[in-house]
Amino acid sequence: MQTLRALLVASLVLAASAAGTADARGRLQTRQTRVELAPGARAGRIVLANSGDAPLAAQIRVFRWTQRDGDDVLEPATDLVASPQVVEIAAGTDQLVRIVRTAGGPVASEMAYRVIVEELPGDPTHQANSAVAVRMRYLIPAFVQAADAAPEALSCRVEKSVLVCRNDGGHAVQLGASTFVDATGRSIELSEGLLGYVLAGSTRHFPFDAKALANAAPRELKVFLNGAPSTLVLAAP
């Protein structure tokens, strides 16, 4: 079991270490930032690209994504898999990867996953068992949707130095750029870009620096929800 935060930190370190050695090599890119399987669909897809001038190899793994005790948790998935799981991509070409459900029948509620795409080092013809020295990594959210799911229903409150958000709806909510607004109308920036997701039927905690509030009591949260600007009145703690 791994927290998503730990994986994100590892991804940033790996990407930074690769920045100085990317010339004259394969460059892994993904053309999707999100995968959604409509109710009843058996598979989705992602397209990987190599924009470099040398071949590269990549592995694709799928993790079940839940939220427990206010944090993201990833565990290896068996009901949603990548096909193929290891690919070789020639320079300047694309590679289709299917994201396939192994279980039949509809889901009772939306299921969330993370598709982790990792560039592998060295000779791309000898990568099947490689699990170390990864160069680039992408974390792509994936959702298997339920029929007749309730719309998003997000509520948030501040508890000391934590923004606590609860989603009682049937679809995950993405929180983008976020700003607190206090009773005087003063704005306090919480996040310039992506803050995170609150999965269906889940609670997510977003810690922040309490000093930024300067003893102010935030009343509202101006936030981009699934890309659309919104204003949430913060509930009492």
C-alpha positions as CSV (number, residue, x, y, z in Angstrom):
1,M,0.0,0.0,0.0
2,Q,1.4,3.4,-0.9
3,T,0.1,6.9,-0.4
4,L,-0.3,9.0,-3.6
5,R,1.7,11.8,-2.0
6,A,4.8,9.6,-1.7
7,L,4.4,8.5,-5.4
8,L,4.1,12.1,-6.5
9,V,7.3,13.1,-4.6
10,A,9.1,10.2,-6.2
11,S,7.9,11.2,-9.6
12,L,9.2,14.8,-9.2
13,V,12.6,13.5,-8.1
14,L,12.8,11.1,-11.0
15,A,11.7,13.8,-13.5
16,A,14.3,16.2,-12.1
17,S,17.1,13.6,-12.4
18,A,16.1,13.0,-16.0
19,A,16.1,16.6,-17.1
20,G,19.8,16.8,-17.8
21,T,20.1,13.6,-19.7
22,A,17.0,13.7,-22.0
23,D,18.9,14.9,-25.1
24,A,19.4,12.4,-27.9
25,R,17.0,9.9,-26.2
26,G,13.5,8.9,-26.3
27,R,11.0,11.3,-24.6
28,L,7.9,9.8,-23.2
29,Q,4.7,11.7,-23.4
30,T,1.0,10.8,-22.8
31,R,-1.8,12.3,-24.8
32,Q,-4.4,11.7,-22.0
33,T,-4.7,13.3,-18.6
34,R,-7.8,11.3,-17.6
35,V,-9.4,8.0,-18.5
36,E,-13.2,7.4,-18.1
37,L,-15.0,4.2,-18.8
38,A,-18.7,4.9,-19.3
39,P,-21.3,2.5,-17.6
40,G,-21.0,-0.9,-19.3
41,A,-17.8,-0.1,-21.1
42,R,-15.2,-2.9,-20.9
43,A,-12.1,-0.8,-21.8
44,G,-10.6,2.7,-22.1
45,R,-7.4,3.8,-23.8
46,I,-4.4,5.9,-23.4
47,V,-2.0,6.9,-26.2
48,L,1.7,7.2,-25.4
49,A,4.1,9.1,-27.6
50,N,7.9,9.1,-28.1
51,S,8.9,12.6,-29.2
52,G,12.6,11.8,-28.9
53,D,15.1,10.5,-31.5
54,A,15.7,7.1,-30.0
55,P,13.4,4.2,-29.0
56,L,12.2,3.9,-25.4
57,A,10.5,1.4,-23.3
58,A,7.7,2.0,-20.7
59,Q,5.7,0.0,-18.3
60,I,2.1,0.7,-17.4
61,R,0.6,-0.4,-14.1
62,V,-2.9,0.2,-12.7
63,F,-3.6,0.9,-9.0
64,R,-6.9,1.0,-7.1
65,W,-7.4,4.5,-5.7
66,T,-9.2,5.1,-2.5
67,Q,-9.2,7.7,0.2
68,R,-8.8,6.7,3.9
69,D,-8.3,8.8,6.9
70,G,-8.3,11.9,4.6
71,D,-5.4,10.8,2.4
72,D,-5.0,9.0,-1.0
73,V,-4.1,5.3,-0.9
74,L,-3.0,3.2,-3.9
75,E,-3.1,-0.5,-4.0
76,P,-2.3,-2.8,-7.0
77,A,-5.5,-3.4,-9.1
78,T,-6.6,-6.7,-10.5
79,D,-10.0,-5.7,-11.8
80,L,-8.6,-3.1,-14.2
81,V,-5.3,-3.8,-16.1
82,A,-3.2,-2.3,-18.9
83,S,-2.7,-4.2,-22.1
84,P,0.1,-4.3,-23.0
85,Q,1.9,-3.7,-19.7
86,V,5.3,-3.1,-21.2
87,V,5.8,-1.4,-24.5
88,E,8.6,-0.3,-26.8
89,I,7.9,2.9,-28.7
90,A,10.0,3.8,-31.7
91,A,11.2,7.4,-32.1
92,G,8.5,9.7,-33.4
93,T,5.7,7.2,-33.0
94,D,2.7,6.6,-30.8
95,Q,1.6,3.5,-28.9
96,L,-2.0,2.6,-28.0
97,V,-2.5,1.0,-24.5
98,R,-5.9,-0.3,-23.6
99,I,-7.1,-0.1,-20.0
100,V,-9.3,-3.2,-19.6
101,R,-11.8,-4.3,-17.0
102,T,-11.3,-7.9,-16.0
103,A,-14.6,-8.2,-14.2
104,G,-17.9,-8.3,-16.0
105,G,-21.1,-6.5,-15.0
106,P,-21.9,-3.0,-13.9
107,V,-20.3,-1.4,-10.8
108,A,-22.6,-0.2,-8.0
109,S,-20.6,3.0,-7.5
110,E,-17.9,4.9,-9.3
111,M,-14.5,3.1,-9.0
112,A,-11.3,5.2,-9.1
113,Y,-7.8,4.1,-10.2
114,R,-4.4,5.6,-11.1
115,V,-2.7,4.5,-14.2
116,I,1.1,4.8,-13.6
117,V,3.2,5.1,-16.8
118,E,6.9,4.8,-16.2
119,E,9.7,5.2,-18.7
120,L,12.3,2.4,-18.3
121,P,16.0,2.9,-18.7
122,G,18.5,1.1,-20.9
123,D,17.9,-1.3,-23.8
124,P,14.2,-1.3,-24.5
125,T,14.4,-5.0,-25.6
126,H,15.3,-6.1,-22.1
127,Q,12.7,-4.4,-19.9
128,A,10.1,-7.0,-18.9
129,N,11.5,-7.5,-15.4
130,S,12.8,-4.0,-14.8
131,A,11.4,-2.2,-11.8
132,V,14.2,0.3,-10.9
133,A,16.0,3.4,-12.2
134,V,12.8,4.8,-13.7
135,R,13.3,8.0,-15.7
136,M,9.8,9.6,-16.3
137,R,6.5,8.9,-14.6
138,Y,3.0,9.9,-15.3
139,L,0.0,9.4,-12.9
140,I,-3.3,9.4,-14.8
141,P,-6.6,9.2,-13.0
142,A,-9.0,6.6,-14.3
143,F,-12.7,6.1,-13.4
144,V,-15.1,3.3,-14.0
145,Q,-18.5,5.0,-13.9
146,A,-21.7,3.7,-12.5
147,A,-25.1,4.0,-14.1
148,D,-27.4,6.6,-12.6
149,A,-24.7,7.9,-10.3
150,A,-25.7,11.0,-8.2
151,P,-24.0,14.3,-9.2
152,E,-21.0,15.6,-7.3
153,A,-22.0,17.0,-3.8
154,L,-19.0,18.7,-2.2
155,S,-18.8,20.4,1.1
156,C,-15.7,21.7,2.9
157,R,-14.7,23.1,6.2
158,V,-11.5,24.3,7.9
159,E,-10.2,22.5,10.9
160,K,-7.1,24.2,12.3
161,S,-4.6,24.0,9.4
162,V,-6.5,21.5,7.3
163,L,-9.1,22.0,4.6
164,V,-11.5,19.0,5.0
165,C,-13.7,18.2,2.0
166,R,-16.4,15.6,1.7
167,N,-18.0,14.4,-1.5
168,D,-21.3,12.7,-1.0
169,G,-22.0,12.5,-4.7
170,G,-21.4,9.7,-7.1
171,H,-18.6,11.2,-9.2
172,A,-15.1,12.3,-8.2
173,V,-14.4,16.0,-8.0
174,Q,-11.2,17.7,-9.1
175,L,-10.2,20.8,-7.1
176,G,-8.0,23.2,-9.0
177,A,-6.8,26.7,-8.1
178,S,-8.2,27.5,-4.7
179,T,-8.5,30.7,-2.6
180,F,-9.9,31.3,0.8
181,V,-12.0,34.4,1.3
182,D,-12.5,35.8,4.8
183,A,-15.4,38.0,6.2
184,T,-13.8,41.2,5.1
185,G,-13.4,39.9,1.5
186,R,-9.7,39.4,1.8
187,S,-8.3,36.6,-0.4
188,I,-5.7,34.1,0.8
189,E,-4.3,31.8,-1.9
190,L,-4.4,28.1,-1.1
191,S,-3.3,26.6,-4.4
192,E,-2.2,28.1,-7.7
193,G,-3.0,24.9,-9.6
194,L,-4.3,21.4,-9.0
195,L,-5.2,20.9,-5.3
196,G,-6.4,17.3,-5.6
197,Y,-9.4,15.1,-6.0
198,V,-12.2,14.1,-3.6
199,L,-13.5,10.7,-4.7
200,A,-17.1,9.7,-4.7
201,G,-18.4,9.0,-1.2
202,S,-15.0,10.0,0.3
203,T,-13.3,12.6,2.4
204,R,-10.0,14.3,1.6
205,H,-7.8,16.4,3.8
206,F,-5.7,19.2,2.3
207,P,-3.1,20.6,4.9
208,F,-2.0,24.2,4.5
209,D,0.2,26.7,6.3
210,A,-2.1,28.2,9.0
211,K,0.2,31.3,9.2
212,A,-1.1,32.4,5.8
213,L,-4.5,33.0,7.4
214,A,-3.0,35.5,9.9
215,N,-5.8,34.7,12.4
216,A,-8.5,35.3,9.8
217,A,-11.4,33.0,9.7
218,P,-12.1,32.0,6.1
219,R,-15.8,32.0,5.1
220,E,-15.7,30.9,1.5
221,L,-13.6,28.8,-0.8
222,K,-13.2,30.0,-4.4
223,V,-12.1,27.0,-6.4
224,F,-12.2,25.5,-9.8
225,L,-14.3,22.3,-9.6
226,N,-13.7,20.0,-12.6
227,G,-12.4,23.1,-14.4
228,A,-15.3,25.4,-13.7
229,P,-15.1,28.3,-11.3
230,S,-17.2,27.8,-8.1
231,T,-17.7,29.4,-4.7
232,L,-18.3,27.1,-1.7
233,V,-19.5,28.5,1.7
234,L,-17.3,26.8,4.3
235,A,-19.2,24.8,6.9
236,A,-18.6,25.4,10.6
237,P,-15.9,23.1,12.0
